Amino acid sequence: MGPVPFLDPSGLTDATGTLGPAKEKRIHKAREAFHQHFPQCQLYVVIKTFRDDVPLELALFWIFNLAGLSPAEKKAGKNHDLLLVVDSQRMLTGLTMGYGLEAFINSQDIDRNLACAAPQLAAGDLTAGIVTIIEGLSELFATTCRRLPVAAGLPSARSSTPALATADY
């Protein structure tokens, strides 16, 4: 697969150079909105082309584990980072997440989220597809946060804690 790609510290790496400043700004804005609601998570977006014989799942694993995305203190169950990879040639998307999120977010929900961007990607609108995925992640995480107390057998945070009743997930 070659050397691990250099990743931009901003969290958005366009290795293809296809976006341009206005489109990059739109993606950064969506990433920042996600991070504002879920500051414990870091969301990285990588746009790259891969050879046809490289499965996107392998590319995701390769980048997530070898590109130095997460610091040493955020390993294993403490890792709440996410990596969205877009193969801009095949218009394929894949998302992987740190082990710390796997107990809360399931792969079927991730797959449904990625599928929501398929029409935009099929139409060649890479930016809209990425923003749709990021906004879908925000909704998925918010829904998960609301369900956690019930799943743990606790009273709902919204009904029992006035300070959280108006919280914006």
DSSP file (Angstrom, degrees, kcal/mol; ACC not computed):
  #  RESIDUE AA STRUCTURE BP1 BP2  ACC     N-H-->O    O-->H-N    N-H-->O    O-->H-N    TCO  KAPPA ALPHA  PHI   PSI    X-CA   Y-CA   Z-CA
    1    1 A M              0   0    0      0, 0.0    50,-0.1     0, 0.0    53,-0.0   0.000 360.0 360.0 360.0  -9.7    0.0    0.0    0.0
    2    2 A G        -     0   0    0      2,-0.0     2,-0.0     3,-0.0     0, 0.0  -0.389 360.0 -17.9  90.6-171.7    3.0    2.3    0.2
    3    3 A P  S    S-     0   0    0      0, 0.0     3,-0.1     0, 0.0     0, 0.0  -0.355  78.5 -95.7 -69.9 151.0    4.0    4.6    2.9
    4    4 A V        -     0   0    0      1,-0.1     3,-0.1    62,-0.1    -2,-0.0  -0.463  52.2-105.9 -63.0 133.5    1.4    5.7    5.5
    5    5 A P        -     0   0    0      0, 0.0     2,-0.3     0, 0.0    -1,-0.1  -0.317  28.3-110.7 -66.3 144.6    0.0    9.0    4.2
    6    6 A F        -     0   0    0     -3,-0.1     2,-0.5     9,-0.0    61,-0.0  -0.597  36.6-144.7 -68.7 130.8    1.0   12.2    6.0
    7    7 A L        -     0   0    0     -2,-0.3     6,-0.1    60,-0.2    39,-0.1  -0.865  12.4-118.7-106.7 134.0   -2.1   13.5    7.8
    8    8 A D    >   -     0   0    0     -2,-0.5     3,-2.0     1,-0.1     5,-0.0  -0.472  17.7-133.2 -67.0 132.5   -2.9   17.1    8.2
    9    9 A P  T 3  S+     0   0    0      0, 0.0    -1,-0.1     0, 0.0     4,-0.1   0.671 100.7  74.4 -62.9 -15.7   -3.0   18.2   11.9
   10   10 A S  T 3  S-     0   0    0      2,-0.2     3,-0.1     1,-0.1    -2,-0.0   0.674 113.4-112.9 -70.4 -15.4   -6.3   20.0   11.2
   11   11 A G  S <  S+     0   0    0     -3,-2.0    34,-3.2     1,-0.1     2,-0.5   0.311  91.7  92.0  99.6  -8.9   -8.1   16.7   11.0
   12   12 A L  E     -a   45   0A   0     32,-0.2     2,-0.6    34,-0.0    -2,-0.2  -0.974  50.1-178.8-122.6 117.8   -8.8   16.9    7.2
   13   13 A T  E     -a   46   0A   0     32,-2.9    34,-3.2    -2,-0.5     2,-0.8  -0.958   8.0-175.1-118.1 114.4   -6.4   15.4    4.8
   14   14 A D  E >   +a   47   0A   0     -2,-0.6     3,-0.9    32,-0.2    34,-0.2  -0.796   8.0 172.8-106.4  87.2   -7.1   15.8    1.1
   15   15 A A  T 3  S+     0   0    0     32,-2.3    33,-0.2    -2,-0.8    -1,-0.1   0.622  78.0  56.1 -70.7 -11.8   -4.3   13.7   -0.5
   16   16 A T  T 3  S-     0   0    0     31,-0.5    -1,-0.2    -3,-0.1    32,-0.1   0.652  97.5-137.5 -93.1 -18.1   -6.0   14.1   -3.9
   17   17 A G    <   +     0   0    0     -3,-0.9    -2,-0.1    30,-0.2    31,-0.0   0.781  65.2 123.8  68.1  27.0   -6.1   17.9   -3.8
   18   18 A T        +     0   0    0      1,-0.1    -1,-0.1     2,-0.1    -3,-0.0   0.624  52.4  67.0 -95.6 -13.8   -9.6   18.0   -5.2
   19   19 A L  S    S-     0   0    0     -5,-0.1     4,-0.4     4,-0.1     3,-0.1   0.979  74.4-157.9 -78.6 -55.6  -11.5   20.0   -2.6
   20   20 A G     >  -     0   0    0      1,-0.1     4,-2.3     2,-0.1     5,-0.2  -0.092  41.3 -68.6  87.2 162.7  -10.3   23.5   -2.6
   21   21 A P  H  > S+     0   0    0      0, 0.0     4,-2.4     0, 0.0     5,-0.2   0.858 128.5  50.7 -60.4 -42.4  -10.6   26.1    0.2
   22   22 A A  H  > S+     0   0    0      1,-0.2     4,-1.6     2,-0.2    -2,-0.1   0.913 114.5  43.6 -65.8 -42.0  -14.3   26.6    0.2
   23   23 A K  H  > S+     0   0    0     -4,-0.4     4,-1.9     2,-0.2    -1,-0.2   0.883 112.9  52.2 -71.1 -38.1  -15.1   22.9    0.3
   24   24 A E  H  X S+     0   0    0     -4,-2.3     4,-2.8     1,-0.2    -2,-0.2   0.913 107.6  53.0 -62.0 -41.1  -12.5   22.3    2.9
   25   25 A K  H  X S+     0   0    0     -4,-2.4     4,-2.4     1,-0.2    -1,-0.2   0.893 106.6  52.6 -61.3 -40.2  -14.0   25.1    5.0
   26   26 A R  H  X S+     0   0    0     -4,-1.6     4,-1.7     2,-0.2    -1,-0.2   0.902 112.0  45.0 -63.3 -41.5  -17.4   23.4    4.8
   27   27 A I  H  X S+     0   0    0     -4,-1.9     4,-2.6     2,-0.2    -2,-0.2   0.911 111.7  52.2 -69.5 -42.3  -16.0   20.1    6.0
   28   28 A H  H  X S+     0   0    0     -4,-2.8     4,-2.8     1,-0.2    -2,-0.2   0.899 107.5  53.4 -59.3 -39.9  -14.0   21.8    8.8
   29   29 A K  H  X S+     0   0    0     -4,-2.4     4,-2.1     2,-0.2    -1,-0.2   0.912 110.0  46.6 -62.8 -42.2  -17.2   23.5    9.9
   30   30 A A  H  X S+     0   0    0     -4,-1.7     4,-2.1     2,-0.2    -2,-0.2   0.906 113.0  49.8 -66.2 -41.3  -19.1   20.2   10.2
   31   31 A R  H  X S+     0   0    0     -4,-2.6     4,-2.7     1,-0.2    -2,-0.2   0.914 110.4  50.2 -61.8 -43.4  -16.1   18.6   12.0
   32   32 A E  H  X S+     0   0    0     -4,-2.8     4,-2.2     2,-0.2    -2,-0.2   0.884 108.8  51.6 -64.5 -38.9  -16.0   21.5   14.5
   33   33 A A  H  X S+     0   0    0     -4,-2.1     4,-1.5     2,-0.2    -1,-0.2   0.919 111.5  47.8 -63.3 -42.9  -19.8   21.2   15.2
   34   34 A F  H  X S+     0   0    0     -4,-2.1     4,-2.2     1,-0.2     3,-0.3   0.946 113.2  47.6 -60.5 -48.2  -19.3   17.5   15.9
   35   35 A H  H  < S+     0   0    0     -4,-2.7    -2,-0.2     1,-0.2    -1,-0.2   0.828 105.9  58.7 -65.6 -31.8  -16.3   18.2   18.2
   36   36 A Q  H  < S+     0   0    0     -4,-2.2    -1,-0.2     1,-0.2    -2,-0.2   0.889 114.1  37.4 -64.3 -37.8  -18.2   20.9   20.0
   37   37 A H  H  < S+     0   0    0     -4,-1.5    -2,-0.2    -3,-0.3    -1,-0.2   0.780 131.3  29.6 -82.9 -28.3  -20.9   18.4   21.0
   38   38 A F    ><  +     0   0    0     -4,-2.2     3,-2.0    -5,-0.2    -1,-0.2  -0.594  66.6 164.9-132.5  71.0  -18.6   15.5   21.5
   39   39 A P  T 3  S+     0   0    0      0, 0.0    -1,-0.1     0, 0.0    -4,-0.1   0.678  72.0  67.0 -66.7 -17.0  -15.2   17.0   22.7
   40   40 A Q  T 3  S+     0   0    0     -3,-0.1     2,-0.4     2,-0.0    40,-0.3   0.605  95.5  70.8 -77.3  -9.8  -14.0   13.6   23.9
   41   41 A C    <   -     0   0    0     -3,-2.0     2,-0.5    -6,-0.2    40,-0.2  -0.866  66.3-156.2-110.1 140.3  -13.9   12.4   20.3
   42   42 A Q        -     0   0    0     -2,-0.4    40,-3.0    38,-0.2     2,-0.6  -0.971  11.2-157.0-112.6 128.1  -11.6   13.4   17.6
   43   43 A L  E     - b   0  82A   0     -2,-0.5     2,-0.4    38,-0.2    40,-0.2  -0.921   8.1-169.6-110.8 120.7  -12.8   13.0   14.0
   44   44 A Y  E     - b   0  83A   0     38,-2.7    40,-3.1    -2,-0.6     2,-0.5  -0.877   4.7-160.9-109.1 140.9  -10.3   12.7   11.2
   45   45 A V  E     -ab  12  84A   0    -34,-3.2   -32,-2.9    -2,-0.4     2,-0.5  -0.987   7.6-175.4-122.8 127.2  -11.2   12.8    7.5
   46   46 A V  E     -ab  13  85A   0     38,-2.8    40,-2.9    -2,-0.5     2,-0.5  -0.987   7.3-167.3-125.4 125.2   -8.9   11.4    4.9
   47   47 A I  E     +ab  14  86A   0    -34,-3.2   -32,-2.3    -2,-0.5   -31,-0.5  -0.959  31.7 137.2-111.1 122.4   -9.5   11.7    1.1
   48   48 A K  E     - b   0  87A   0     38,-2.6    40,-1.2    -2,-0.5     2,-0.4  -0.972  49.3-116.7-156.4 160.0   -7.3    9.5   -0.9
   49   49 A T        -     0   0    0     -2,-0.3     2,-0.3    38,-0.2    38,-0.1  -0.896  29.7-166.8-105.1 142.7   -7.2    7.2   -3.8
   50   50 A F        -     0   0    0     -2,-0.4    40,-0.1     4,-0.1     6,-0.1  -0.902  31.0 -93.3-124.1 152.9   -6.3    3.5   -3.3
   51   51 A R    >   -     0   0    0     -2,-0.3     3,-1.8     1,-0.1    -1,-0.0  -0.282  38.4-114.3 -59.8 152.3   -5.5    0.8   -5.8
   52   52 A D  T 3  S+     0   0    0      1,-0.3    -1,-0.1     3,-0.0    -2,-0.0   0.764 115.6  58.4 -61.5 -25.9   -8.5   -1.3   -6.8
   53   53 A D  T 3  S+     0   0    0      2,-0.1    -1,-0.3     1,-0.1    -2,-0.1   0.409  87.1  89.8 -87.4   4.4   -6.9   -4.4   -5.1
   54   54 A V  S <  S-     0   0    0     -3,-1.8     2,-0.1   -53,-0.0    -4,-0.1  -0.879  76.2-138.1-102.3 108.9   -6.8   -2.6   -1.7
   55   55 A P    >>  -     0   0    0      0, 0.0     4,-1.9     0, 0.0     3,-0.6  -0.404  14.2-129.2 -62.9 139.8  -10.0   -3.2    0.3
   56   56 A L  H 3> S+     0   0    0      1,-0.2     4,-2.7     2,-0.2     5,-0.2   0.844 107.6  61.0 -61.2 -33.5  -11.1    0.0    2.0
   57   57 A E  H 3> S+     0   0    0      1,-0.2     4,-2.1     2,-0.2    -1,-0.2   0.889 105.4  47.9 -60.0 -39.2  -11.4   -1.8    5.3
   58   58 A L  H <> S+     0   0    0     -3,-0.6     4,-2.6     2,-0.2    -1,-0.2   0.905 110.5  51.0 -67.9 -41.6   -7.7   -2.6    5.1
   59   59 A A  H  X S+     0   0    0     -4,-1.9     4,-2.7     2,-0.2     5,-0.3   0.905 109.6  51.3 -62.1 -41.8   -6.9    1.0    4.3
   60   60 A L  H  X S+     0   0    0     -4,-2.7     4,-2.9     2,-0.2     5,-0.3   0.954 112.5  44.7 -58.1 -52.0   -8.9    2.2    7.3
   61   61 A F  H  X S+     0   0    0     -4,-2.1     4,-2.2     1,-0.2     5,-0.2   0.916 113.6  51.6 -59.2 -45.1   -7.1   -0.2    9.6
   62   62 A W  H  X S+     0   0    0     -4,-2.6     4,-1.6     2,-0.2     5,-0.2   0.931 115.7  39.1 -59.0 -50.9   -3.7    0.7    8.2
   63   63 A I  H  X S+     0   0    0     -4,-2.7     4,-2.1     2,-0.2     6,-0.3   0.937 115.3  51.7 -68.1 -46.7   -4.2    4.5    8.5
   64   64 A F  H  < S+     0   0    0     -4,-2.9     5,-0.4    -5,-0.3     6,-0.3   0.878 119.9  34.4 -59.5 -39.0   -6.0    4.4   11.9
   65   65 A N  H  < S+     0   0    0     -4,-2.2    -1,-0.2    -5,-0.3    -2,-0.2   0.681 127.7  32.3 -93.4 -18.5   -3.3    2.2   13.5
   66   66 A L  H  < S+     0   0    0     -4,-1.6    -3,-0.2    -5,-0.2    -2,-0.2   0.557  98.7  74.2-117.1  -9.2   -0.1    3.5   11.8
   67   67 A A  S  < S-     0   0    0     -4,-2.1   -60,-0.2    -5,-0.2    -3,-0.1   0.470  98.3-118.1 -88.5   0.2   -0.6    7.2   11.0
   68   68 A G        +     0   0    0     -5,-0.1    -3,-0.1    -4,-0.1    -4,-0.1   0.868  60.7 149.4  70.7  36.1   -0.2    8.3   14.6
   69   69 A L        +     0   0    0     -5,-0.4    -4,-0.1    -6,-0.3    -5,-0.1   0.913  59.5  46.9 -67.2 -43.3   -3.7    9.8   15.0
   70   70 A S  S    S-     0   0    0     -6,-0.3    -1,-0.1     1,-0.0     9,-0.0  -0.820  85.0-119.9-108.8 138.3   -4.1    9.1   18.7
   71   71 A P    >   -     0   0    0      0, 0.0     3,-2.2     0, 0.0    -2,-0.0  -0.270  36.6-100.7 -68.7 162.8   -1.6    9.9   21.4
   72   72 A A  G >  S+     0   0    0      1,-0.3     3,-0.6     2,-0.1    -2,-0.0   0.803 120.6  60.2 -55.8 -33.9   -0.3    7.0   23.6
   73   73 A E  G 3  S+     0   0    0      1,-0.3    -1,-0.3     5,-0.0     2,-0.1   0.586  97.5  62.7 -74.9  -6.4   -2.6    7.8   26.5
   74   74 A K  G <  S+     0   0    0     -3,-2.2    -1,-0.3     5,-0.0     2,-0.2  -0.352  78.0 129.0-111.7  51.0   -5.7    7.2   24.2
   75   75 A K    X   -     0   0    0     -3,-0.6     3,-2.0     3,-0.1     4,-0.1  -0.663  64.0 -13.4-104.0 160.9   -5.1    3.6   23.4
   76   76 A A  G >  S+     0   0    0      1,-0.3     3,-1.9    -2,-0.2    24,-0.8  -0.231 134.7   3.1  53.3-126.9   -7.5    0.6   23.6
   77   77 A G  G 3  S+     0   0    0      1,-0.3    -1,-0.3    22,-0.2    -3,-0.0   0.597 129.1  62.1 -67.9 -11.0  -10.6    1.4   25.6
   78   78 A K  G <  S+     0   0    0     -3,-2.0     2,-0.7    23,-0.0    -1,-0.3   0.453  79.7 102.7 -90.7  -1.2   -9.6    5.0   26.1
   79   79 A N    <   +     0   0    0     -3,-1.9    21,-1.7     1,-0.1    22,-0.6  -0.746  33.2 161.7 -91.1 115.0   -9.7    5.7   22.3
   80   80 A H        +     0   0    0     -2,-0.7   -38,-0.2   -40,-0.3    -1,-0.1   0.030  34.9 126.4-115.1  22.9  -12.8    7.6   21.2
   81   81 A D        -     0   0    0    -40,-0.2    17,-2.6    -7,-0.2     2,-0.4  -0.450  43.5-153.4 -84.5 156.9  -11.4    8.8   17.9
   82   82 A L  E     -bC  43  97A   0    -40,-3.0   -38,-2.7    15,-0.2     2,-0.5  -0.964   3.8-159.3-129.9 146.4  -13.0    8.2   14.5
   83   83 A L  E     -bC  44  96A   0     13,-2.7    13,-2.1    -2,-0.4     2,-0.6  -0.979   2.7-168.7-129.4 119.5  -11.5    8.0   11.1
   84   84 A L  E     -bC  45  95A   0    -40,-3.1   -38,-2.8    -2,-0.5     2,-0.4  -0.939  10.4-170.6-104.6 121.1  -13.5    8.6    7.9
   85   85 A V  E     -bC  46  94A   0      9,-2.8     9,-2.1    -2,-0.6     2,-0.5  -0.942   4.6-166.7-114.6 134.2  -11.7    7.6    4.8
   86   86 A V  E     -bC  47  93A   0    -40,-2.9   -38,-2.6    -2,-0.4     2,-1.0  -0.981  13.7-151.6-121.3 122.2  -13.0    8.4    1.3
   87   87 A D  E  >> -bC  48  92A   0      5,-2.8     4,-1.7    -2,-0.5     5,-1.4  -0.822  14.4-166.2 -88.1 103.9  -11.6    6.8   -1.8
   88   88 A S  T  45S+     0   0    0    -40,-1.2   -39,-0.2    -2,-1.0    -1,-0.2   0.676  81.0  53.1 -72.9 -17.2  -12.3    9.6   -4.2
   89   89 A Q  T  45S+     0   0    0    -41,-0.3    -1,-0.2     1,-0.1   -40,-0.1   0.919 122.0  27.9 -80.4 -46.6  -11.7    7.5   -7.3
   90   90 A R  T  45S-     0   0    0      2,-0.1    -2,-0.2   -40,-0.1    -1,-0.1   0.527 102.6-129.9 -90.2  -6.5  -14.1    4.6   -6.4
   91   91 A M  T  <5 +     0   0    0     -4,-1.7     2,-0.3     1,-0.2    -3,-0.2   0.923  56.5 147.8  53.6  49.0  -16.3    7.0   -4.4
   92   92 A L  E   < -C   87   0A   0     -5,-1.4    -5,-2.8    29,-0.0     2,-0.4  -0.864  31.5-159.2-110.5 146.9  -16.3    4.6   -1.4
   93   93 A T  E     +C   86   0A   0     -2,-0.3     2,-0.3    -7,-0.2    -7,-0.2  -0.945  10.5 177.2-125.4 149.0  -16.4    5.6    2.2
   94   94 A G  E     -C   85   0A   0     -9,-2.1    -9,-2.8    -2,-0.4     2,-0.4  -0.992   8.5-162.6-146.6 149.3  -15.4    3.8    5.3
   95   95 A L  E     +C   84   0A   0     -2,-0.3     2,-0.3   -11,-0.2   -11,-0.2  -0.999   7.6 179.1-136.3 134.6  -15.4    4.7    9.0
   96   96 A T  E     -C   83   0A   0    -13,-2.1   -13,-2.7    -2,-0.4     2,-0.3  -0.929   9.0-161.3-129.4 158.5  -13.6    3.1   11.9
   97   97 A M  E     -C   82   0A   0     -2,-0.3   -15,-0.2   -15,-0.2   -17,-0.1  -0.935  26.8 -90.6-139.1 159.4  -13.5    4.1   15.5
   98   98 A G    >>  -     0   0    0    -17,-2.6     3,-2.0    -2,-0.3     4,-0.7  -0.233  42.6-107.0 -65.5 157.2  -11.5    3.6   18.6
   99   99 A Y  H >> S+     0   0    0    -23,-0.3     3,-0.5     1,-0.3     4,-0.5   0.766 114.4  70.5 -57.6 -27.5  -12.2    0.7   20.9
  100  100 A G  H 34 S+     0   0    0    -21,-1.7    -1,-0.3   -24,-0.8   -20,-0.2   0.686 102.1  43.9 -66.3 -17.3  -13.6    3.0   23.5
  101  101 A L  H X> S+     0   0    0     -3,-2.0     4,-2.3   -22,-0.6     3,-2.1   0.639  89.3  85.4 -98.5 -17.9  -16.7    3.7   21.2
  102  102 A E  H << S+     0   0    0     -4,-0.7    -2,-0.1    -3,-0.5    -1,-0.1   0.775  84.5  57.8 -60.6 -28.0  -17.4    0.1   20.2
  103  103 A A  T 3< S+     0   0    0     -4,-0.5    -1,-0.3     1,-0.2    -2,-0.1   0.678 118.1  32.6 -73.4 -15.4  -19.5   -0.7   23.2
  104  104 A F  T <4 S+     0   0    0     -3,-2.1     2,-0.5     1,-0.2    -2,-0.2   0.712 115.7  50.3-113.4 -28.8  -21.8    2.2   22.4
  105  105 A I  S  < S-     0   0    0     -4,-2.3    -1,-0.2     4,-0.0     2,-0.2  -0.959  71.4-151.1-119.1 126.1  -21.9    2.5   18.6
  106  106 A N     >  -     0   0    0     -2,-0.5     4,-1.7     1,-0.1     3,-0.4  -0.625  23.4-118.4-100.5 160.5  -22.6   -0.6   16.4
  107  107 A S  H  > S+     0   0    0      1,-0.2     4,-2.8    -2,-0.2     5,-0.2   0.785 110.7  60.9 -67.1 -28.2  -21.4   -1.3   12.9
  108  108 A Q  H  > S+     0   0    0      2,-0.2     4,-2.3     1,-0.2    -1,-0.2   0.909 105.5  47.6 -65.6 -40.3  -25.0   -1.4   11.5
  109  109 A D  H  > S+     0   0    0     -3,-0.4     4,-2.1     2,-0.2    -2,-0.2   0.894 112.3  49.7 -65.6 -39.3  -25.6    2.2   12.6
  110  110 A I  H  X S+     0   0    0     -4,-1.7     4,-2.7     2,-0.2    -2,-0.2   0.934 110.6  50.1 -63.3 -45.8  -22.3    3.2   11.0
  111  111 A D  H  X S+     0   0    0     -4,-2.8     4,-2.2     1,-0.2    -2,-0.2   0.902 110.4  49.5 -61.1 -41.6  -23.2    1.4    7.8
  112  112 A R  H  X S+     0   0    0     -4,-2.3     4,-1.2     2,-0.2    -1,-0.2   0.904 110.9  51.0 -63.7 -40.0  -26.6    3.1    7.6
  113  113 A N  H >X S+     0   0    0     -4,-2.1     3,-0.6     1,-0.2     4,-0.5   0.938 110.9  47.1 -62.1 -47.6  -24.9    6.5    8.2
  114  114 A L  H >< S+     0   0    0     -4,-2.7     3,-1.2     1,-0.2     4,-0.3   0.871 107.0  58.4 -62.4 -36.6  -22.4    5.9    5.4
  115  115 A A  H >< S+     0   0    0     -4,-2.2     3,-1.3     1,-0.3    -1,-0.2   0.791  92.9  68.1 -64.8 -27.6  -25.2    4.7    3.1
  116  116 A C  H << S+     0   0    0     -4,-1.2     4,-0.3    -3,-0.6    -1,-0.3   0.776 100.2  49.5 -62.7 -24.7  -27.0    8.1    3.5
  117  117 A A  T <X S+     0   0    0     -3,-1.2     4,-2.5    -4,-0.5    -1,-0.3   0.534  83.7  95.0 -90.8  -6.8  -24.1    9.8    1.6
  118  118 A A  H <> S+     0   0    0     -3,-1.3     4,-2.9    -4,-0.3     5,-0.2   0.880  81.9  51.0 -56.7 -43.6  -24.2    7.3   -1.3
  119  119 A P  H  > S+     0   0    0      0, 0.0     4,-1.5     0, 0.0    -1,-0.2   0.911 112.7  46.5 -62.3 -39.2  -26.5    9.4   -3.5
  120  120 A Q  H  4>S+     0   0    0     -4,-0.3     5,-2.7    -3,-0.2    -2,-0.2   0.913 114.5  46.6 -68.1 -41.3  -24.3   12.5   -3.1
  121  121 A L  H ><5S+     0   0    0     -4,-2.5     3,-1.6     1,-0.2    -1,-0.2   0.899 109.4  54.2 -67.2 -39.8  -21.1   10.5   -3.7
  122  122 A A  H 3<5S+     0   0    0     -4,-2.9    -1,-0.2     1,-0.3    -2,-0.2   0.833 107.3  51.9 -62.1 -31.3  -22.6    8.8   -6.8
  123  123 A A  T 3<5S-     0   0    0     -4,-1.5    -1,-0.3    -5,-0.2    -2,-0.2   0.461 122.4-110.4 -83.0  -0.9  -23.4   12.3   -8.1
  124  124 A G  T < 5S+     0   0    0     -3,-1.6     2,-1.4     1,-0.2    -3,-0.2   0.554  75.7 135.0  85.8   8.1  -19.7   13.3   -7.5
  125  125 A D     >< +     0   0    0     -5,-2.7     4,-2.0     1,-0.2    -1,-0.2  -0.649  21.5 168.9 -93.7  82.8  -20.4   15.7   -4.7
  126  126 A L  H  > S+     0   0    0     -2,-1.4     4,-2.4     1,-0.2    -1,-0.2   0.894  73.0  52.1 -59.7 -44.6  -17.7   14.5   -2.3
  127  127 A T  H  > S+     0   0    0      1,-0.2     4,-2.6     2,-0.2     5,-0.2   0.937 109.7  47.3 -62.6 -48.9  -18.1   17.5    0.1
  128  128 A A  H  > S+     0   0    0      1,-0.2     4,-2.4     2,-0.2    -1,-0.2   0.886 111.8  52.4 -61.1 -38.6  -21.8   17.0    0.5
  129  129 A G  H  X S+     0   0    0     -4,-2.0     4,-2.0     2,-0.2    -1,-0.2   0.920 110.8  46.3 -63.2 -43.9  -21.3   13.3    1.1
  130  130 A I  H  X S+     0   0    0     -4,-2.4     4,-2.5     2,-0.2    -2,-0.2   0.920 113.1  49.0 -65.6 -43.7  -18.7   13.9    3.8
  131  131 A V  H  X S+     0   0    0     -4,-2.6     4,-2.8     1,-0.2     5,-0.2   0.899 109.3  53.3 -63.6 -39.7  -20.8   16.6    5.5
  132  132 A T  H  X S+     0   0    0     -4,-2.4     4,-2.2    -5,-0.2    -1,-0.2   0.910 110.0  48.1 -59.9 -42.5  -23.8   14.2    5.5
  133  133 A I  H  X S+     0   0    0     -4,-2.0     4,-2.2     2,-0.2    -2,-0.2   0.929 112.7  47.6 -64.7 -45.2  -21.8   11.5    7.2
  134  134 A I  H  X S+     0   0    0     -4,-2.5     4,-2.0     2,-0.2    -2,-0.2   0.922 113.3  47.3 -64.4 -43.8  -20.5   13.9    9.8
  135  135 A E  H  X S+     0   0    0     -4,-2.8     4,-2.0     1,-0.2    -1,-0.2   0.878 111.0  52.7 -64.4 -36.8  -23.9   15.3   10.6
  136  136 A G  H  X S+     0   0    0     -4,-2.2     4,-2.7    -5,-0.2    -1,-0.2   0.874 106.4  53.1 -65.0 -37.5  -25.3   11.7   10.7
  137  137 A L  H  X S+     0   0    0     -4,-2.2     4,-3.0     2,-0.2     5,-0.3   0.905 106.5  53.0 -62.9 -40.8  -22.6   10.8   13.2
  138  138 A S  H  X S+     0   0    0     -4,-2.0     4,-2.3     2,-0.2    -2,-0.2   0.929 111.8  45.0 -59.9 -44.9  -23.7   13.8   15.4
  139  139 A E  H  X S+     0   0    0     -4,-2.0     4,-2.5     2,-0.2    -2,-0.2   0.917 113.6  50.2 -64.5 -43.5  -27.3   12.5   15.3
  140  140 A L  H  X S+     0   0    0     -4,-2.7     4,-2.2     1,-0.2    -2,-0.2   0.918 112.8  45.9 -61.9 -44.8  -26.2    8.9   16.0
  141  141 A F  H  X S+     0   0    0     -4,-3.0     4,-2.6     2,-0.2    -1,-0.2   0.892 112.0  51.4 -66.6 -39.8  -24.0   10.0   19.0
  142  142 A A  H  X S+     0   0    0     -4,-2.3     4,-2.1    -5,-0.3    -2,-0.2   0.926 111.2  47.7 -63.2 -44.0  -26.7   12.2   20.4
  143  143 A T  H  X S+     0   0    0     -4,-2.5     4,-1.6     1,-0.2    -2,-0.2   0.915 111.6  50.9 -62.2 -42.5  -29.2    9.4   20.2
  144  144 A T  H  X S+     0   0    0     -4,-2.2     4,-1.3     1,-0.2    -2,-0.2   0.911 108.6  51.7 -61.5 -43.3  -26.8    7.0   21.8
  145  145 A C  H  < S+     0   0    0     -4,-2.6     3,-0.3     1,-0.2    -1,-0.2   0.891 109.1  50.3 -61.6 -39.8  -26.2    9.5   24.7
  146  146 A R  H  < S+     0   0    0     -4,-2.1     4,-0.4     1,-0.2    -1,-0.2   0.824 112.6  47.5 -68.2 -29.9  -29.9    9.8   25.3
  147  147 A R  H  X S+     0   0    0     -4,-1.6     4,-2.5     1,-0.2     5,-0.2   0.664  89.6  84.8 -85.3 -17.3  -30.3    6.0   25.4
  148  148 A L  H  X S+     0   0    0     -4,-1.3     4,-2.0    -3,-0.3     6,-0.2   0.897  86.5  50.5 -57.6 -47.6  -27.3    5.3   27.8
  149  149 A P  H  4>S+     0   0    0      0, 0.0     5,-3.5     0, 0.0     4,-0.2   0.920 113.8  45.8 -59.3 -41.3  -29.1    5.9   31.1
  150  150 A V  H >45S+     0   0    0     -4,-0.4     3,-1.5     1,-0.2    -2,-0.2   0.917 111.2  52.4 -65.9 -42.7  -32.0    3.6   30.1
  151  151 A A  H 3<5S+     0   0    0     -4,-2.5    -1,-0.2     1,-0.3    -3,-0.2   0.821 111.0  48.3 -62.7 -30.3  -29.5    0.9   28.8
  152  152 A A  T 3<5S-     0   0    0     -4,-2.0    -1,-0.3    -5,-0.2    -2,-0.2   0.418 119.6-110.8 -89.1   0.9  -27.7    1.1   32.2
  153  153 A G  T < 5S+     0   0    0     -3,-1.5    -3,-0.2     1,-0.3    -2,-0.1   0.745  76.4 129.3  77.0  23.4  -30.9    0.8   34.1
  154  154 A L      < -     0   0    0     -5,-3.5    -1,-0.3    -6,-0.2    -2,-0.1  -0.695  68.2 -90.4-105.8 159.9  -30.7    4.3   35.4
  155  155 A P        -     0   0    0      0, 0.0    -1,-0.1     0, 0.0     5,-0.1  -0.393  58.7 -87.6 -64.4 149.3  -33.4    7.0   35.3
  156  156 A S     >  -     0   0    0      1,-0.1     4,-1.8    -7,-0.1     3,-0.4  -0.348  30.0-137.9 -59.0 132.6  -33.2    9.2   32.2
  157  157 A A  H  > S+     0   0    0      1,-0.2     4,-1.7     2,-0.2     7,-0.3   0.844 102.1  56.6 -61.5 -34.5  -30.8   12.1   32.7
  158  158 A R  H  4 S+     0   0    0      1,-0.2    -1,-0.2     2,-0.2     7,-0.1   0.852 112.0  40.2 -68.3 -34.2  -33.3   14.4   30.9
  159  159 A S  H  4 S+     0   0    0     -3,-0.4    -1,-0.2     1,-0.1    -2,-0.2   0.770 122.2  38.5 -87.6 -24.0  -36.1   13.7   33.3
  160  160 A S  H  < S+     0   0    0     -4,-1.8    -2,-0.2     1,-0.2    -3,-0.2   0.633 110.5  54.9-103.9 -13.9  -34.1   13.6   36.6
  161  161 A T    >X  -     0   0    0     -4,-1.7     4,-1.2    -5,-0.2     3,-1.2  -0.903  59.3-164.0-125.6 104.8  -31.6   16.4   36.2
  162  162 A P  H 3> S+     0   0    0      0, 0.0     4,-0.6     0, 0.0     3,-0.4   0.851  90.8  59.3 -55.7 -35.6  -32.9   19.8   35.4
  163  163 A A  H 34 S+     0   0    0      1,-0.2     3,-0.3     2,-0.2    -5,-0.1   0.830 111.6  40.9 -64.0 -30.2  -29.5   21.1   34.3
  164  164 A L  H X4 S+     0   0    0     -3,-1.2     3,-1.4    -7,-0.3    -1,-0.2   0.611  93.4  84.2 -90.9 -12.8  -29.4   18.4   31.7
  165  165 A A  H 3< S+     0   0    0     -4,-1.2    -1,-0.2    -3,-0.4    -2,-0.2   0.794 101.1  35.1 -62.4 -26.4  -33.0   18.8   30.6
  166  166 A T  T 3< S+     0   0    0     -4,-0.6    -1,-0.3    -3,-0.3    -2,-0.1   0.315  88.4 131.4-107.7   8.1  -32.0   21.6   28.3
  167  167 A A    <   -     0   0    0     -3,-1.4     2,-0.8     1,-0.1    -3,-0.1  -0.335  54.7-135.6 -62.1 140.0  -28.7   20.2   27.3
  168  168 A D              0   0    0      1,-0.1    -1,-0.1    -2,-0.0    -2,-0.1  -0.861 360.0 360.0 -98.5 107.4  -28.1   20.3   23.6
  169  169 A Y              0   0    0     -2,-0.8    -1,-0.1   -27,-0.0   -24,-0.1   0.484 360.0 360.0 -77.8 360.0  -26.6   16.9   22.5
